[in-house]
Amino acid sequence: MKFLVRCSYLEIYNEDIRDLLVKHNGGGGATQDQKLELKEDPNKGVYVKDLTCCIVKSIPEIEKLMIYGTK
């Protein structure tokens, strides 16, 4: 079996959503302070628009992203 695992890290504070991994992938000009929007799509369901999503292949990669996002 093969699986695709993706990792995102966000913070919700006072109804504001912030992407904690925005600069990890080079970020397309977005900043960590940019407030993101919660959206709903009939196919995808509820999601956060423009949230960084990283493909991970191991537990150490996930841990690295968690450490980065926590900083």
Secondary structure, DSSP 8 states (H G I E B T S, - for coil): ----EEE--EEEETTEEEETTTTTT--SS--TT-EE-EEEETTTEEEETT---EEE-SHHHHHHHHHHHH-
